[in-house]
Amino acid sequence: MTDLRVHIGSLVLDNPVLTASGTFGYGSEFADFFDLDRLGGIVTKTVTLEPRPGNPPPRICETPAGMLNSIGLPNVGVEQFKLEKWPFLSSLHTAVIVNVAGRSSQEFADVVAALEAVKGIAAYELNYSCPNVKEGGLSFSSDARVAAEVTARVRAVTRRPLITKLTPNVTSIGEIGRACADAGADALSAINTLVGMAVDIRTRKPRLSTVTGGLSGPAIRPVALARVYELVRRVSIPVIGIGGIATAEDALEFIIAGAAAVQIGTAGFVHPDAALRVVEGLEDFCRREGLANLAQLRGSLQL
């Protein structure tokens, strides 16, 4: 039987398949569809210091081979997360990674500090896509210096594994990833959504209330794969691939390019058990190929 275990810092996952933040709720929403403990882990919906209502509708629309969203990180806030959402999540045997966001580096640290007493959190994923109010509204991963500052600030308040989630909407994702690694990140996850837009030609209005939003789904997979490959060549810490992964074959492309693990997002809106299908597909592939472990595939790209 193939050993699918993956090491992310001090965290050991049973397999490399995670769910992507914002696409899987807090896990309980999918519990009726399949055994969540078959996954390598769950990345929660983003948690912020205070509750957020999110953006006004319309805030999602379908596009060719993908979807646009401008949800706006609606969530119950960190204190209610602990009271309302953690009891279910803590009942799972799979790793639970809490995605956190803030409007400043201090707010990121405050959210993580508020979660430190919660037993069972496997790691934190830092969502750097939200606007940095102190830097003119740019996302935290648009500037290597700012990304490093936030990472270091959070690193100072926790010993749990830190994963920084990076945007592809930059000139050099490798430079920003390297800055996060140097500041104490244990892993990087990439990519977050690409900036996109859609227009209703009959009303001549944007199809999202915020005009632009985040493009996800199969349309962005080649971009995501290229960004992951760039990061793998620039950092020595694990890289988690995200972006349009819907099948085991998709996941294998990222692993062969060097990704340690993958996250499944938009595919779950089509098939709620998409992440499980990827796990089973990886198992089948490794069995057919006679592979003892995934390390035999990881980073095996032939140039």
Secondary structure as UniProt FT lines:
FT   STRAND          6..8
FT   TURN            9..10
FT   STRAND          11..13
FT   STRAND          17..19
FT   TURN            21..22
FT   TURN            25..26
FT   HELIX           28..30
FT   TURN            31..33
FT   HELIX           36..38
FT   STRAND          41..43
FT   STRAND          60..63
FT   TURN            64..65
FT   STRAND          66..69
FT   HELIX           78..80
FT   HELIX           81..85
FT   HELIX           86..89
FT   TURN            90..91
FT   STRAND          95..100
FT   HELIX           105..115
FT   TURN            116..117
FT   TURN            119..120
FT   STRAND          123..127
FT   TURN            128..129
FT   HELIX           133..135
FT   TURN            136..137
FT   HELIX           140..142
FT   HELIX           144..155
FT   TURN            156..157
FT   STRAND          162..165
FT   HELIX           173..182
FT   TURN            183..184
FT   STRAND          187..190
FT   STRAND          194..197
FT   STRAND          199..200
FT   TURN            201..204
FT   STRAND          205..206
FT   TURN            209..210
FT   STRAND          212..216
FT   HELIX           218..220
FT   HELIX           221..234
FT   STRAND          239..242
FT   HELIX           248..256
FT   TURN            257..258
FT   STRAND          261..264
FT   HELIX           267..270
FT   TURN            272..273
FT   HELIX           274..289
FT   HELIX           294..296
FT   TURN            297..299
//
